[in-house]
Amino acid sequence: MPHVHVQHYPKDNLTPERVKAFDDAVTAAVTETFGVTADKVSIALETVAPEAWHEQVVAAFAARRELLIKAPGYWKEA
């Protein structure tokens, strides 16, 4: 039961059409990668304010860096 959780800055142009296209692309990648059907995939989008990014997002992935499959270019591991 793969679950994808995406945290992002607020986005004014995140239209229903863009969300649907994102859903379709991520679902396709997950079903192919994990060999599951689309009804097994869940996807969450979470808006995080820029001023809370480090505390809510960076701190969380830094604490579990072994889970990252792609680190952001702005992050320099301590």
VOPAGU-2260 file (C-alpha; in pm, 1 decimal, decimal comma):
REM VOPAGU-2260
SITE   aa  ch    i         X         Y         Z
SITE  MET   A    0       0,0       0,0       0,0
SITE  PRO   A    1     236,3     277,4    -113,1
SITE  HIS   A    2     168,9     624,0      22,2
SITE  VAL   A    3     334,5     938,6    -115,1
SITE  HIS   A    4     332,8    1252,7      99,9
SITE  VAL   A    5     446,4    1572,4     -70,8
SITE  GLN   A    6     513,1    1884,8     131,6
SITE  HIS   A    7     541,1    2207,7     -64,9
SITE  TYR   A    8     536,9    2586,3     -42,1
SITE  PRO   A    9     201,0    2754,4    -104,1
SITE  LYS   A   10     127,3    2759,7    -476,1
SITE  ASP   A   11    -128,9    2995,2    -630,5
SITE  ASN   A   12    -134,7    2807,2    -960,3
SITE  LEU   A   13    -204,7    2463,0    -814,4
SITE  THR   A   14    -525,6    2424,3   -1011,0
SITE  PRO   A   15    -745,1    2116,9   -1000,1
SITE  GLU   A   16    -608,0    2028,8   -1345,3
SITE  ARG   A   17    -247,8    2045,8   -1222,5
SITE  VAL   A   18    -332,8    1838,7    -916,0
SITE  LYS   A   19    -497,9    1578,9   -1141,0
SITE  ALA   A   20    -193,1    1570,0   -1371,6
SITE  PHE   A   21      34,3    1529,3   -1067,9
SITE  ASP   A   22    -190,1    1253,4    -933,1
SITE  ASP   A   23    -182,3    1071,6   -1266,2
SITE  ALA   A   24     197,4    1098,2   -1303,2
SITE  VAL   A   25     277,3     992,3    -947,5
SITE  THR   A   26      23,1     711,1    -953,3
SITE  ALA   A   27     171,6     579,6   -1278,6
SITE  ALA   A   28     524,6     587,3   -1135,9
SITE  VAL   A   29     420,0     419,7    -810,2
SITE  THR   A   30     215,6     145,3    -973,7
SITE  GLU   A   31     500,6      63,6   -1212,0
SITE  THR   A   32     773,8      78,2    -947,6
SITE  PHE   A   33     593,8    -119,0    -677,3
SITE  GLY   A   34     388,5    -348,4    -896,0
SITE  VAL   A   35      54,8    -251,8    -745,0
SITE  THR   A   36    -274,5    -136,6    -890,5
SITE  ALA   A   37    -379,2     228,3    -873,8
SITE  ASP   A   38    -641,1     157,2    -607,3
SITE  LYS   A   39    -359,5      68,4    -365,9
SITE  VAL   A   40    -185,3     408,0    -399,8
SITE  SER   A   41    -253,4     710,4    -179,6
SITE  ILE   A   42    -109,9    1058,0    -228,6
SITE  ALA   A   43    -120,6    1354,7       9,1
SITE  LEU   A   44     -30,6    1716,8     -62,9
SITE  GLU   A   45      59,8    1933,0     236,1
SITE  THR   A   46     119,7    2305,3     208,7
SITE  VAL   A   47     393,7    2432,5     440,5
SITE  ALA   A   48     456,2    2804,7     490,1
SITE  PRO   A   49     807,3    2915,0     385,5
SITE  GLU   A   50     883,5    3039,2     737,4
SITE  ALA   A   51     800,8    2693,8     878,1
SITE  TRP   A   52     988,3    2494,7     611,8
SITE  HIS   A   53    1308,3    2431,0     804,8
SITE  GLU   A   54    1135,8    2337,9    1129,3
SITE  GLN   A   55     864,6    2119,7     974,2
SITE  VAL   A   56    1030,5    1968,7     668,5
SITE  VAL   A   57    1409,4    1994,6     672,8
SITE  ALA   A   58    1434,2    1891,1    1037,3
SITE  ALA   A   59    1213,2    1587,8     967,7
SITE  PHE   A   60    1412,1    1456,1     672,1
SITE  ALA   A   61    1743,6    1540,8     836,5
SITE  ALA   A   62    1643,8    1323,2    1130,7
SITE  ARG   A   63    1565,2    1034,4     894,4
SITE  ARG   A   64    1815,8    1098,0     616,1
SITE  GLU   A   65    1850,3     724,7     549,3
SITE  LEU   A   66    1499,5     735,9     397,7
SITE  LEU   A   67    1577,4    1009,6     143,5
SITE  ILE   A   68    1608,3     884,5    -211,7
SITE  LYS   A   69    1672,3    1238,9    -337,5
SITE  ALA   A   70    1807,6    1516,9    -118,4
SITE  PRO   A   71    1735,2    1877,4    -215,5
SITE  GLY   A   72    2022,0    2077,9    -361,8
SITE  TYR   A   73    1982,6    2348,0     -97,9
SITE  TRP   A   74    2048,6    2105,4     188,8
SITE  LYS   A   75    2402,4    2059,6     307,6
SITE  GLU   A   76    2424,8    1768,6     549,8
SITE  ALA   A   77    2578,1    1861,3     881,7
